[in-house]
Amino acid sequence: MNSKEKFALYAEILRDWSRRMNLVAPSTLNDLENRHFADSAQLADVLPHDVDIIDLGSGAGFPGVVLAILGWNVTCIESIGKKVSFLNELKEKLELSNLTIYHGRVENFFPAFLNKNIKKAGKFVITARAFAPLVKILDYVRGINCRLFLLKGREIEREIADAKKKYRFDYELVPSKTGDGFIIIARFGR
């Protein structure tokens, strides 16, 4: 199955599951390709190719599953059981052997992950979309030397100002190609 077929099947599965539970806003179901797939896929333009991805609060798989379809090794972290079931179905039906699903809370993931993957410390990046304010994300990854690639809305300047009160980090903003938001690329933990 090629990536175009995988995205078509992803849309079909997402629409089916959305009849039973709220994975995305119902108003976006008619424009999944732009509102969710293309929005998530724009990270491919700025992500390094030689890294693994840890996607925080993956929900309906954005951006984690999209990036797995595009070829990255991705670990999706999701705490809600029904969403984990959805992600597992995507993994199986889309034949994504490069996708790992972690059922648990973000704050519980990193200690065990870092103990098992200490040699990968510089070889993974963190992504998130519609997950938490920047300062909260930095709270989760505190003490980890990492790069973050986050899809954020137009309030990002305020989020940066709030986060700068507590943390030191370098960042750049890349305007979104699909809306009025931004990708923030941040270097944290040095």
C-alpha positions in Angstrom: 0.0 0.0 0.0 1.5 3.4 -1.0 1.2 6.5 1.1 -1.7 7.9 -1.0 -3.7 4.7 -0.3 -2.8 4.9 3.4 -4.1 8.4 3.7 -7.3 7.4 1.9 -7.8 4.5 4.3 -6.8 6.7 7.3 -9.6 9.1 6.3 -12.1 6.3 6.0 -11.2 4.8 9.4 -11.3 8.3 11.0 -14.7 9.0 9.6 -16.0 5.6 10.8 -14.6 6.0 14.3 -15.9 9.6 14.5 -19.5 8.3 14.4 -18.8 6.7 17.8 -16.5 9.1 19.5 -15.1 12.6 19.2 -11.7 12.3 17.6 -11.7 15.6 15.6 -14.2 18.4 15.4 -17.1 17.2 13.3 -16.9 20.3 11.1 -13.5 19.2 9.9 -14.5 15.8 8.7 -15.3 17.1 5.2 -11.8 18.6 4.9 -9.5 16.0 6.6 -6.9 16.3 3.8 -6.2 20.0 4.5 -7.3 20.5 8.1 -5.5 17.5 9.5 -3.3 15.6 7.0 -1.7 18.6 5.2 -1.4 20.5 8.5 0.5 17.6 10.1 2.5 16.8 7.0 4.0 20.3 6.8 6.3 19.2 9.6 8.1 17.0 7.0 9.5 20.2 5.5 11.4 21.1 8.7 12.1 17.8 10.5 15.5 16.1 10.2 15.3 12.7 8.4 17.6 10.8 10.7 15.6 11.1 13.9 12.8 9.2 15.7 9.7 11.1 16.7 7.9 11.2 20.0 4.4 12.6 19.5 2.8 14.0 22.6 -1.0 13.5 23.1 -1.5 11.9 19.7 -5.3 11.7 19.9 -6.5 11.0 16.3 -2.9 10.6 15.2 -2.0 14.1 14.3 0.8 14.6 13.6 2.3 11.3 14.6 0.5 8.8 12.3 0.9 11.2 9.4 4.6 11.4 10.0 4.8 7.6 10.3 3.0 7.3 6.9 5.7 9.6 5.5 8.5 7.3 6.8 9.6 8.4 10.2 9.8 6.0 13.2 7.2 7.5 15.5 6.1 6.8 19.1 2.6 8.1 19.8 1.8 8.8 23.5 -1.9 8.8 24.3 -3.5 8.3 27.7 -7.2 7.8 26.7 -7.9 4.1 26.1 -10.5 4.7 23.2 -8.0 6.8 21.3 -5.3 4.2 21.9 -7.6 1.6 20.4 -8.1 3.9 17.4 -4.3 4.4 17.0 -3.7 0.6 17.2 -6.3 0.0 14.5 -4.5 2.6 12.3 -1.2 0.9 13.0 -2.6 -2.5 11.9 -4.7 -1.5 9.0 -2.2 1.0 7.5 0.6 -1.6 8.1 2.8 0.9 10.0 5.6 -1.2 11.5 7.4 2.1 12.2 4.7 3.2 14.6 4.7 2.5 18.3 1.7 3.3 20.6 2.4 4.1 24.2 -0.8 4.0 26.4 -0.1 6.3 29.3 0.5 9.8 30.4 3.3 11.9 28.9 4.8 12.6 32.4 5.2 8.8 32.9 6.7 8.1 29.5 10.1 9.9 29.6 11.8 8.3 32.7 11.3 4.8 31.4 12.1 5.7 27.8 15.3 7.5 28.7 16.5 4.7 30.8 16.0 2.2 27.9 17.2 4.5 25.2 20.0 6.6 26.7 22.1 6.2 23.6 19.3 7.8 21.5 19.2 11.0 23.5 20.1 13.2 20.6 18.4 11.1 18.0 14.8 11.9 18.7 12.6 14.9 18.5 9.3 15.8 20.0 6.1 16.8 18.1 2.7 17.8 19.2 -0.4 19.4 17.8 -3.3 20.8 19.9 -1.8 19.2 23.0 -0.8 21.7 25.7 0.6 25.2 26.1 4.3 25.5 25.4 5.3 25.9 29.1 3.4 22.7 30.0 5.2 20.8 27.2 8.5 22.1 28.5 7.5 21.0 32.0 7.1 17.4 30.6 10.5 17.4 28.9 12.4 19.2 31.6 15.9 17.8 32.0 16.0 16.3 28.5 18.2 17.8 25.8 15.8 17.8 22.9 14.3 19.6 19.9 10.6 20.3 19.7 8.6 20.7 16.5 5.2 21.9 17.6 2.2 22.9 15.5 0.8 26.0 17.3 -1.9 28.6 16.8 -1.7 32.3 16.4 -1.3 32.8 20.2 2.2 31.4 20.1 3.9 34.7 21.0 2.0 34.7 24.3 2.9 31.1 24.9 6.6 31.8 24.3 6.5 34.8 26.6 4.9 32.6 29.4 7.4 29.8 28.8 10.4 32.3 28.8 9.4 33.3 32.4 10.3 29.7 33.5 12.7 28.3 30.9 15.6 29.2 28.7 15.4 27.9 25.1 16.1 29.0 21.6 13.4 28.9 19.0 12.3 29.9 15.5 8.8 30.3 14.1 7.8 29.0 10.7 4.5 30.3 9.4 1.9 27.5 8.8 1.2 26.6 5.2 -2.4 25.6 6.1 -3.7 28.3 8.4 -2.8 31.3 10.5 -0.7 29.4 13.0 3.0 28.5 13.2 5.5 25.7 13.7 7.7 26.5 16.6 11.1 24.8 16.4 12.6 24.9 19.9 15.9 23.7 21.3 15.7 22.9 24.9 17.7 21.4 27.8 21.2 22.6 27.1 
